[in-house]
Amino acid sequence: RILRAYGEEKQAKRIVSAIVKERAKEPFTRSARLVELIRDALPQAAKRTGGNPAKRTFQALRIEVNGELSVLEQSIPAAVKSLAVGGRIAVLSYHSLEDRLVKQVFAAGAANTAPPGLPVVPERYQPRLKLLTRGAELPTEEEVAENRRAAPARLRGAQRIREDVL
């Protein structure tokens, strides 16, 4: 579940089977051994794309151990809720799971929530946010050339345009 959800790993079942089998022989004491095992567990086609084949597995483990997404799931909606009218929020995310979460929160705030078919949309159903970016802003080629780690960064922004009306 962790590899598939947090690492978006298509070969999660194969990797986990190899890890469980190997761990039964001897516990893991070095990350290099895990990298080697993952590389051996993957089919040739999967090894040819996306850099180091263990990258997604280590990302998934890091996200799970650090509880990274649970923190974001709480903090992004809280940050949006605390914005004053006219206030702006900018979020820089570094992998697709973070970006997806930010995108969903911003899109929900920028959406009209009225039931379909109403001739006039009441105030309480109007959007609370205005999106400041069309999609996510990506780093320029110059930024990536200067700092390779900027490549996966995604920037999204929104502005509070009205208070919540109950």
Summary of the structure (lengths in Angstrom):
residues: 166
radius of gyration: 20.9
end to end distance: 38.4
largest distance: 67.9
contacts: 401
relative contact order: 0.13
helix: 53%
strand: 10%
